[in-house]
Amino acid sequence: MLLFTPGPTPVPQNVRNAMAAETMHHRTPEFEAIFEKTRKHLFKLFNTDEVVMIASSGTGAMEAAVINLCHNTLLNVNSGKFGERFGKIAKAHGLGSVEIKNEWDTPVSVEAVVEAVKANSDIDAIAVQISESAGGLRHPVEEIAKAVKAINPDIMIIADGITAVGVEPIDVTNIDALIAGSQKALMLPPGLAIIGLSNAAIAKIGEGKGYYLNLASEVKKQRQNTTAYTAATTLVIGLLEILETIEANGGLDTLYVKTATRAKAVRSALEALGLHSYPKSPAKSMTTIDDENASEIRKILKEEYGVNVAGGQDHLKGKIFRINQMGLIQEYEMAWVVNAVELALAKLGRRPYDGTANRVFNEVTFEMSR
Ligand SMILES: *Cc1c(COP(=O)(O)O)cnc(C)c1O
């Protein structure tokens, strides 16, 4: 089965092998050396002043960022399930909560955020997805961060990059917390989250908030190449392996170019079949198609062609399907996926099979790779 969901993504064989060794004790020079090397790679990936790894799924890092960086009121951008989650986290911790809500195909506008910030001086942090995975859309996070900092540089910008870090270069100039999760673009099993922090964020964190998710404790320990609590040793070993693999495959710049090419090629191929791309500003992490036969297409892909793609959640259940583009993906596998979608449409009697998806996928890929 080809796993083409936008998280979890397949774990490369060499990474699985690296994680198959005997459990290493976390308080040892051997593990600390691995931790140090991993941190060096992470600084290149995040470009932030500091990075911390947390043993949790991505949501744990979202919660850590909110409780440590928001002390009054959080403004969250809700264009999907993950944006909505930031508001729920704020409320769960008794923080003030202001939300900008849009349909799941609609990115937030910079103006709407600016207006909300000007209208409420209690807002001391903003949380937004770079790539909102619910509908596969890209928010203009860098522009939002710049505009907000121009109004009040003390407002913390929390950017959920769980389906963006490792997908595309992110300008972190005005971002205070950048979040990544192991099971999306980093091609690892779930269970490890990473937060990049600005110096301004570290200043605001001070003594930190919370206990397990207290970022002050983690920053202090991780600067010494260890963790406050037991590290997710196996996942850190896997993380080092995948970051070294990315480097061996041409580095981050190559990965970003290949991902952008793949994103364009997949969307072009599916649009050439008459399918409709759902988000108004598609993220590079996935292609999201809204279609009345979305469920049937997913079922045929899985049962006939061995391809697992994601559906939609909540009101988009049965209305969309989402195809992953993150990670080190072989182009022949991606070509198989778009071809399988074309075959599924033929099975449904929607259009006769003529190889359009593969032709367009290859044309765009070769054109952009020249
Ligand atoms: C997957 C995802 C999350 C949640 O991560 P978990 O690991 O499931 O807790 C948060 N934000 C985005 C954008 C995601 O894609």
The ligand as an ORCA input file, in Angstrom:
! r2SCAN-3c Opt
* xyz 0 1
  C      -1.165     17.066     11.999
  C      -1.247     18.498     12.336
  C      -1.360     18.946     13.665
  C      -1.576     18.036     14.830
  O      -0.570     17.248     15.086
  P      -0.752     15.926     15.994
  O       0.583     15.322     15.800
  O      -1.869     15.129     15.420
  O      -1.014     16.369     17.375
  C      -1.368     20.293     13.894
  N      -1.301     21.176     12.890
  C      -1.218     20.794     11.609
  C      -1.153     21.834     10.547
  C      -1.187     19.446     11.288
  O      -1.125     19.067     10.009
*
